[in-house]
Amino acid sequence: MKADNNEHPHLRPTVENLSQAIFTVNRHAKTAPNPKFLYKLKQEALLKLIREGKAQKIGLHFSSNPKYSQQQSDVLVECGNYSFHLPPTKIDFEKLPHLGKLNEYVRNPRSSISLTQGKKLLMTYTGLKENNDFHNSNKKPYEKPVFKKLGESYF
C-alpha cells in the first residue's frame, strides 16, 4: 500500500520550481472562485524569495488594469526566468526606478507544474494554510419555495 505523501519527491524548493509554481498559481488565480488565498500565496512566496536574495525587485510598471484611479503602478519582480508583479509599498516608490508602460510582448515561459503541485510546494515553502471556510460563508442555505393555494394571500 502506498503511503500518503504530501510532498512530491521531484519538487524541491529550487528557484526554478518555486517560480514555476508561482506562475501556475498566479495564472489560475485570475479565474478562481476565491482568488484571495492564491494571490496571498503568490505574494508571500515572492516576498520570502526577495528576502532570501533569490528574487529581486527590478522597478515599477504602470498597471494595465488600474482599480480606482487613472494610473496605478506595480512592482516588477524577477525570479529565475519568470517575472511577476506585486503591489508597491511607499519605500518601493522612493527606491525603485519607474520603467513606464508594461511591454505586452514579454511573456513568461510555460510551466510544467500543475496547480495542485504548485499550491503544495508554495504552502510548504511559505507555511501558509488554506482555509476552506469560504464555501460555507458565501452561500445562503437553501430555502424551499412556499406555494399558496390559488386565491390565498402571500402576506
Backbone bond lengths (Angstrom), bond angles and torsions (degrees), N, CA, C in turn:
res aa  C-N    CA-C-N  psi(-1)  N-CA   C-N-CA  omega(-1)  CA-C   N-CA-C  phi
1 M - - - 1.444 - - 1.524 109.40 -
2 K 1.338 115.54 139.83 1.455 120.65 -177.60 1.521 110.98 -81.02
3 A 1.318 116.12 138.00 1.467 119.91 176.59 1.524 108.64 -79.06
4 D 1.313 117.04 140.41 1.456 121.64 178.32 1.521 108.99 -76.63
5 N 1.290 116.32 106.57 1.459 121.56 -176.51 1.520 108.62 -110.10
6 N 1.334 117.67 122.78 1.459 121.28 -177.87 1.520 112.86 -73.25
7 E 1.313 118.02 -26.37 1.448 120.97 -178.55 1.515 109.90 -100.20
8 H 1.317 115.52 139.49 1.454 120.22 174.24 1.524 107.23 -83.19
9 P 1.325 118.83 129.95 1.453 120.60 -174.20 1.534 113.04 -63.53
10 H 1.332 118.32 -27.83 1.457 120.20 -177.90 1.524 112.85 -86.30
11 L 1.312 118.24 -5.15 1.461 120.81 179.77 1.521 110.75 -105.22
12 R 1.291 115.39 92.79 1.456 120.82 175.46 1.526 107.65 -95.33
13 P 1.325 117.90 154.95 1.461 119.42 -177.99 1.534 113.32 -76.32
14 T 1.325 116.31 60.70 1.461 120.79 174.17 1.524 108.26 -82.85
15 V 1.317 116.60 164.08 1.464 120.71 179.78 1.532 110.32 -59.78
16 E 1.320 116.23 -41.30 1.475 120.03 -179.16 1.525 111.35 -65.95
17 N 1.325 117.99 -46.02 1.468 120.63 178.48 1.521 111.83 -64.46
18 L 1.330 117.20 -42.35 1.457 120.82 179.87 1.526 110.99 -65.32
19 S 1.324 117.68 -41.65 1.464 119.53 179.89 1.526 111.02 -67.61
20 Q 1.327 118.04 -36.73 1.469 120.57 175.23 1.525 110.83 -65.87
21 A 1.335 116.86 -40.05 1.466 120.72 179.10 1.531 110.36 -65.04
22 I 1.327 117.39 -41.88 1.468 120.84 178.14 1.526 109.67 -63.20
23 F 1.324 117.24 -42.23 1.463 121.45 178.74 1.529 110.78 -59.82
24 T 1.329 117.01 -46.27 1.465 121.21 -179.27 1.521 111.35 -64.90
25 V 1.321 117.11 -45.59 1.468 121.29 179.90 1.529 110.29 -63.08
26 N 1.319 116.93 -42.08 1.460 121.47 -179.84 1.533 111.09 -64.53
27 R 1.322 116.70 -41.61 1.465 120.89 -179.86 1.522 110.88 -64.09
28 H 1.326 117.51 -41.33 1.458 121.01 -179.67 1.524 112.31 -75.10
29 A 1.325 117.82 -26.32 1.466 120.92 -179.00 1.521 111.19 -65.43
30 K 1.322 117.99 -28.18 1.453 121.53 -177.41 1.531 112.00 -63.85
31 T 1.339 117.89 -25.81 1.470 120.87 -178.45 1.527 112.69 -120.71
32 A 1.320 118.21 7.26 1.471 121.82 -177.02 1.529 110.77 -72.63
33 P 1.347 117.95 149.47 1.465 120.28 177.30 1.522 112.64 -65.49
34 N 1.326 117.51 -32.75 1.467 121.59 175.98 1.528 107.88 -132.43
35 P 1.341 117.43 86.93 1.464 119.72 -173.59 1.526 114.90 -79.20
36 K 1.337 118.43 -7.46 1.467 120.41 -174.28 1.521 112.48 -56.65
37 F 1.340 117.43 -46.20 1.461 119.49 -178.27 1.527 110.91 -65.43
38 L 1.325 117.54 -40.63 1.463 119.89 -178.68 1.529 110.98 -65.67
39 Y 1.330 117.49 -41.61 1.463 119.88 177.44 1.531 111.11 -66.83
40 K 1.325 117.23 -37.00 1.472 121.33 177.50 1.533 109.95 -64.19
41 L 1.331 116.25 -41.51 1.463 122.32 178.13 1.532 110.25 -61.49
42 K 1.324 116.84 -44.71 1.472 121.95 178.12 1.530 109.86 -61.28
43 Q 1.327 116.82 -48.23 1.456 120.77 -176.21 1.526 111.68 -64.02
44 E 1.329 117.33 -46.19 1.468 120.39 -179.26 1.524 111.66 -64.27
45 A 1.337 116.77 -39.98 1.466 119.95 179.54 1.528 110.61 -65.30
46 L 1.341 117.29 -43.60 1.464 119.92 179.38 1.525 111.80 -65.41
47 L 1.333 116.89 -41.81 1.464 119.31 179.18 1.525 111.71 -63.74
48 K 1.336 116.75 -38.13 1.469 119.91 177.68 1.529 110.67 -67.44
49 L 1.335 117.05 -40.04 1.462 120.59 177.48 1.531 110.92 -63.57
50 I 1.333 116.78 -37.87 1.470 120.64 178.12 1.530 109.99 -65.96
51 R 1.344 116.85 -44.26 1.472 120.32 179.11 1.526 111.33 -60.88
52 E 1.341 116.41 -36.51 1.462 120.80 -178.91 1.523 112.84 -81.41
53 G 1.321 117.74 -4.74 1.463 121.21 -179.61 1.515 114.05 80.54
54 K 1.322 118.20 13.07 1.469 121.84 -179.17 1.524 111.94 -93.01
55 A 1.321 117.19 -8.57 1.466 123.14 175.42 1.516 107.08 -142.34
56 Q 1.328 116.79 156.69 1.460 118.58 179.52 1.527 110.85 -139.24
57 K 1.333 113.43 148.69 1.458 120.46 175.14 1.525 107.13 -80.02
58 I 1.319 116.31 129.25 1.461 121.52 -175.91 1.526 110.95 -96.12
59 G 1.321 116.76 -47.30 1.457 120.61 -177.28 1.514 110.47 177.47
60 L 1.329 115.63 -167.87 1.452 121.79 -179.46 1.528 110.06 -109.66
61 H 1.319 116.13 141.79 1.467 123.10 175.03 1.513 108.65 -119.89
62 F 1.334 116.35 148.27 1.455 118.43 168.54 1.512 107.82 -68.04
63 S 1.324 117.18 135.48 1.450 121.87 179.86 1.522 110.05 -71.57
64 S 1.321 116.51 138.34 1.464 119.69 178.72 1.530 111.56 -77.61
65 N 1.331 117.64 -20.05 1.465 121.94 178.81 1.522 110.62 -131.06
66 P 1.361 118.03 75.11 1.464 118.47 -179.22 1.523 111.01 -68.05
67 K 1.339 115.90 144.96 1.462 120.15 -175.69 1.521 112.75 -79.00
68 Y 1.314 116.82 -77.24 1.455 120.50 -170.58 1.521 113.53 -105.29
69 S 1.320 117.09 -2.39 1.462 118.97 -175.76 1.529 109.89 -125.24
70 Q 1.325 114.73 172.34 1.457 120.40 177.34 1.528 110.73 -70.36
71 Q 1.338 115.02 -33.75 1.453 119.64 -175.30 1.526 110.18 -138.65
72 Q 1.310 115.89 138.71 1.464 121.14 179.61 1.521 107.33 -146.47
73 S 1.314 116.47 146.05 1.463 120.70 -179.70 1.517 110.70 -114.96
74 D 1.322 115.51 150.40 1.461 123.48 175.86 1.522 108.46 -125.18
75 V 1.328 116.27 151.47 1.465 121.36 177.65 1.525 108.76 -85.65
76 L 1.317 116.20 128.51 1.458 122.23 175.97 1.518 108.17 -87.81
77 V 1.339 116.64 123.08 1.465 122.61 -179.16 1.518 108.11 -117.96
78 E 1.320 116.20 130.87 1.459 121.73 177.26 1.515 109.53 -104.91
79 C 1.334 115.69 128.42 1.465 121.71 -179.14 1.523 107.68 -139.80
80 G 1.316 116.95 109.06 1.462 120.15 -176.35 1.519 109.67 63.90
81 N 1.335 117.28 -130.61 1.463 122.35 178.01 1.517 112.59 -90.80
82 Y 1.322 117.32 6.06 1.462 122.40 -173.64 1.521 110.81 -112.90
83 S 1.331 115.64 153.60 1.461 120.60 173.29 1.526 108.40 -129.46
84 F 1.329 115.34 143.94 1.460 122.63 -175.58 1.516 109.27 -136.20
85 H 1.326 115.64 166.40 1.460 121.35 174.93 1.518 109.60 -117.76
86 L 1.332 114.92 140.93 1.464 123.13 175.63 1.524 108.79 -127.30
87 P 1.335 117.54 156.61 1.462 119.25 172.67 1.527 109.98 -65.20
88 P 1.340 117.43 140.28 1.467 119.72 -177.54 1.523 112.73 -82.04
89 T 1.330 115.35 156.94 1.457 122.18 171.25 1.529 107.59 -105.59
90 K 1.323 117.18 172.43 1.465 120.36 178.34 1.528 111.06 -61.86
91 I 1.323 116.00 -37.60 1.473 120.73 -179.94 1.525 110.72 -64.74
92 D 1.347 116.91 -35.27 1.466 120.25 178.79 1.526 111.02 -61.27
93 F 1.340 117.16 -39.66 1.464 120.12 179.54 1.529 111.28 -66.02
94 E 1.323 116.70 -31.03 1.464 120.45 -179.29 1.519 112.45 -79.77
95 K 1.340 117.69 -37.36 1.467 120.92 -170.51 1.526 114.96 -98.94
96 L 1.334 118.04 -29.48 1.469 120.15 -172.53 1.526 111.71 -94.72
97 P 1.336 117.03 144.41 1.468 119.58 176.04 1.528 110.23 -74.11
98 H 1.330 115.61 151.30 1.463 119.18 177.06 1.518 108.09 -92.60
99 L 1.334 116.15 123.70 1.458 122.01 -175.11 1.517 113.00 -92.51
100 G 1.324 117.24 -0.88 1.462 120.50 178.89 1.509 112.27 83.95
101 K 1.328 114.53 -143.50 1.462 121.34 -175.29 1.527 110.78 -78.11
102 L 1.320 115.66 145.11 1.464 122.46 178.34 1.524 110.28 -66.06
103 N 1.324 116.80 134.32 1.457 121.59 176.15 1.526 108.77 -78.69
104 E 1.307 116.96 114.11 1.475 122.25 -176.15 1.527 112.83 -69.47
105 Y 1.329 117.45 -17.48 1.464 120.30 -175.05 1.523 113.41 -89.33
106 V 1.321 118.08 -11.97 1.466 121.18 178.36 1.521 108.21 -83.27
107 R 1.311 117.04 123.82 1.459 122.61 -177.27 1.523 110.23 -126.49
108 N 1.334 115.66 149.65 1.461 120.54 173.32 1.524 109.00 -76.90
109 P 1.345 117.27 151.25 1.465 119.26 175.58 1.525 111.04 -68.11
110 R 1.300 116.52 162.85 1.463 120.99 178.48 1.522 110.07 -67.91
111 S 1.324 114.84 154.02 1.459 120.65 -179.65 1.521 109.12 -113.72
112 S 1.331 116.25 142.56 1.461 120.63 179.64 1.533 111.77 -101.49
113 I 1.332 116.82 6.26 1.466 121.12 -177.68 1.526 109.38 -95.86
114 S 1.332 116.33 133.43 1.465 120.31 178.66 1.532 109.94 -76.88
115 L 1.334 115.80 166.60 1.459 120.22 179.73 1.528 111.05 -61.92
116 T 1.320 118.07 -42.50 1.466 121.50 179.91 1.523 110.89 -61.96
117 Q 1.322 117.01 -46.78 1.459 121.10 179.02 1.526 110.55 -63.47
118 G 1.330 116.85 -43.81 1.454 121.37 -179.41 1.515 112.22 -62.75
119 K 1.338 116.44 -44.49 1.461 119.60 178.45 1.518 111.21 -62.24
120 K 1.322 117.14 -44.53 1.470 120.42 -179.51 1.526 110.83 -62.51
121 L 1.326 116.79 -43.32 1.459 120.62 -179.45 1.529 110.70 -63.54
122 L 1.330 117.00 -45.96 1.467 120.53 -178.60 1.525 112.01 -70.43
123 M 1.332 117.84 -35.04 1.464 120.76 177.41 1.524 110.02 -66.48
124 T 1.329 117.26 -39.56 1.463 120.91 176.47 1.525 110.49 -65.71
125 Y 1.315 116.19 -42.34 1.466 121.75 -177.40 1.529 112.15 -67.76
126 T 1.339 117.35 -42.69 1.469 120.48 -175.80 1.522 113.40 -92.09
127 G 1.336 116.82 -24.37 1.458 120.24 -176.75 1.522 113.13 86.41
128 L 1.341 117.79 5.35 1.471 120.91 178.12 1.522 110.39 -75.37
129 K 1.313 115.61 147.53 1.469 121.87 176.41 1.511 108.43 -117.37
130 E 1.340 115.48 141.25 1.466 119.91 179.35 1.520 109.59 -82.26
131 N 1.328 115.33 134.16 1.456 122.17 178.46 1.523 107.61 -103.01
132 N 1.319 117.84 115.33 1.463 121.94 -176.15 1.518 113.11 -91.83
133 D 1.328 118.41 17.57 1.456 121.12 -178.41 1.522 113.32 -76.11
134 F 1.353 117.92 -10.62 1.453 118.76 -174.76 1.525 111.85 -65.94
135 H 1.323 118.25 -26.40 1.464 120.37 179.16 1.523 110.90 -64.98
136 N 1.328 116.89 -40.70 1.456 120.94 -177.43 1.522 112.28 -76.26
137 S 1.312 118.04 -34.33 1.459 120.30 -173.75 1.526 112.62 -78.64
138 N 1.333 118.41 -27.44 1.457 120.36 -176.35 1.521 113.43 -85.87
139 K 1.303 118.26 -25.93 1.459 120.75 -175.86 1.519 110.97 -97.04
140 K 1.330 114.35 136.61 1.457 119.40 175.18 1.526 108.27 -83.95
141 P 1.318 117.50 147.37 1.463 118.70 178.55 1.535 110.16 -65.14
142 Y 1.300 115.40 148.30 1.459 121.01 -178.58 1.518 110.18 -69.04
143 E 1.327 115.59 131.60 1.456 121.30 175.47 1.517 108.06 -115.74
144 K 1.325 115.78 130.32 1.456 119.55 179.01 1.526 109.16 -67.31
145 P 1.322 117.17 142.11 1.460 118.84 176.92 1.528 110.42 -69.42
146 V 1.314 115.22 148.38 1.463 120.99 179.73 1.517 107.62 -102.92
147 F 1.329 115.56 122.45 1.460 120.33 178.25 1.523 109.14 -110.62
148 K 1.311 115.60 129.98 1.465 121.56 177.52 1.519 108.63 -101.06
149 K 1.317 115.10 156.10 1.456 119.45 175.77 1.517 108.57 -69.10
150 L 1.302 114.87 154.71 1.450 121.02 -179.02 1.522 110.07 -56.23
151 G 1.330 115.91 125.18 1.458 120.86 179.66 1.507 113.95 97.87
152 E 1.337 120.17 -17.72 1.458 122.82 178.47 1.524 110.15 -77.45
153 S 1.317 116.78 149.22 1.461 122.43 -178.98 1.528 110.24 -86.12
154 Y 1.316 115.43 146.58 1.461 120.57 176.66 1.530 111.98 -84.34
155 F 1.342 116.34 -6.37 1.469 119.49 -175.48 1.475 113.14 -101.71
